[in-house]
Amino acid sequence: MSILDRSPSPSPTATALPEAPDDDLLGVGAQRRRATLWVLGLTAALVGTLVVGVGAGPVAVSPGDSFRIVLHHLTGLGDVTWEPRHDAIVWQIRAPRVVLGAAVGAGLAMAGVVLQAMVRNILADPYVLGINSGASCGAAGAILFGAGAAFGDYALQGSAFLGALVASALVFLVARSAGRITSVRLLMAGVAIGYALSAATSFLIFASDSAEGARSVMFWLLGSLGLAGWNGPLAVVVAVVAAAAALLVLTGRRLDALVVGDETALTLGIHPERFRSLLLVGVSLLVGVLVAMAGSIGFVGLVIPHLARRLVGGAHRAVVPVAALLGAILLVWADVLARTLLAPQEIPIGIITALVGAPFLLFLVRRFQAVPS
């Protein structure tokens, strides 16, 4: 049986997700208390990470000064005792960058949670829908050939988002057959469209005669938070991620039913094909917005959902907020490393996340080698 079409079963397989909720193993009250403690602890960790993140870089700023600078700009409180250049570095350059990193990390992690529930495959992540490839193709067209000029100053982001929407529409059309979208068809359609659009991006790079443009495309393909700024579409990204988090928490029970199986979902009054279609549209929009601003960042949507389920079990009402917080923390720290390891040169953030995610994926492969098929 293929790894792509196995259904969850009581015994562990390469595709099975933990059945949710785990009320028989742990009381509902105890589960909720554990999830609440993790959310509170991770929220505190995220606040600390943001403070450290705005201070870390080629020009180091102490956490105390970083906190006072941010507090002063947000509330007007406190006397200005820091250097003016530190104020500019922390507030104008690093603060929007870490906010974007937290939002993108949270969004990618939640997208991974949803995709793994949609296709019932623990190896699924935002790359599986080909949306990253579509956004990359649009961005390559904007950088190399000036596509998306109608978007003005946001030609890159606009072209990338348009490419993501085209990719998601193609996946939807290919995956939908006889009015139904199954998990296997969705997975295969995403893989096929993703490969095709990746080939198109490579062709655009090859067809261009601009070496600097090709280098810019390659850097963007590996992910970067360099486009962050208070005057840019940062507020849109934060609002989209916050709305996605709220909606996913509210639909957590439906995601639980989808993980168990389509038959169970039907018995609970949930139309699995219709719900899967709505999730596909929502995740496509979410990932499109994220990739348009930060480039193609891998492994966050693959690694974080597994860690979240290990911490709080399989119930999605708990998994979604925990995954969002973990993803935000991971990507902010990845950006700190990207800015500091080879300072003043910046490493694409996708390299850092790959260094974290690849060993985790190898761990999964080794774990499932021992499971009989």
C-alpha positions, 0 to 999 in steps of 0.5 A, a space after each residue: 500500500 502506498 504511503 500516500 493513500 493509507 488511512 489512519 489505523 490503531 497501529 502506527 503507520 507512516 501516514 497516521 495522525 494521532 486520533 483526536 481527541 484522546 479523552 480516553 487516555 487523559 481526562 478532558 479537564 486535564 487535557 485542557 489544563 495542560 494545553 492552557 499551561 503550554 499556551 501560557 508558557 509559550 506565549 511568555 517564551 514568544 515575548 522573550 524571543 521577540 525582545 531578544 530578536 530585536 536586539 540581536 544582530 551585527 550591532 548588538 542592543 541589550 535586551 533591556 534597551 530593546 524592551 525600553 525602545 519598543 515600549 517607548 514607541 508603543 506607549 510613549 513611556 520612559 525617558 530616552 537614555 539609549 543611542 539614537 542609532 540603536 533606536 533606529 535599528 531596533 524600531 525601524 529595522 528589526 522590530 517589523 522584521 521579528 513581527 513578520 517572522 513571528 506571523 509567518 512562522 505561526 501561519 506556516 505552522 497552522 497551515 501544516 496542521 491543516 494540511 496534515 489533517 486534510 490529507 491524513 498524512 503526517 509528511 504533508 506541509 505547505 509545499 504539498 499544494 504547490 502554492 509555494 511554487 506558484 508564488 515563486 514563479 510569480 516572484 521570479 517573473 516580477 524580479 527578472 522581467 518586471 511582471 506585476 508593474 500594476 502593483 506599483 511598489 508591491 510588484 514583487 508581493 503582488 506577483 507572488 500572491 497572484 502566482 499562489 492564487 493561480 497555483 491553488 486554483 489549478 490544484 483545486 481544478 485538478 483535484 476535484 472530480 465528480 464534485 469530490 475532492 479526496 485526500 489522495 487526489 488533493 495530495 497528488 495534484 499538489 505535487 504535480 502542479 508544484 513540480 510544473 511550476 518549479 520547472 517554470 521558475 527554473 526556465 525563467 531564471 535560465 531565460 533571463 540575462 540578468 545575473 543579479 536578478 537570478 541571484 535575487 530570485 534564488 535568495 528569495 526562493 530560500 526565504 527572507 524577512 528583508 521586505 518587512 517594514 511598518 509602511 508595508 503590508 505587514 498589518 495585512 499579514 498579521 491580520 490574516 494569520 490572526 483570523 486564520 488562528 481564530 477560525 481554525 480553533 473554532 473548527 477544531 472539532 471538525 478537523 478532529 473528525 476529518 482526521 479520523 476518517 470521512 465516514 466518521 465525519 459524515 456520521 457527525 454531520 460534516 460533509 468531508 469533501 465540502 469542508 476539505 474544499 473550504 480548507 483548501 481555499 483558506 490555506 491557499 490564501 494564507 500560504 499565498 500571503 505568507 510566501 508573497 512577503 517572506 519567500 519560500 520557507 520550508 520545513 516549518 509546516 512539517 516539523 511544528 505540527 508534530 511537536 505540538 501534537 506531542 505536547 498537547 495531544 491530537 485535539 486541534 483546538 489545542 494543537 492549533 494555538 500551540 503550533 502557532 506559538 511554536 512556529 513563531 518562536 522557531 522562525 524568529 530564532 531562525 532569523 536571528 541566526 540568519 542575521 548573525 552567523 555570517 554577519 554582516 552577510 545575511 543567510 537565507 532563512 530557509 537554509 536555517 529552517 532546513 538545517 532544523 527540519 531535515 534531521 527531523 524528517 530523517 528521524 521520521 524516515 528512520 522511525 517508519 522503516 521499522 514499521 511493517 507495511 
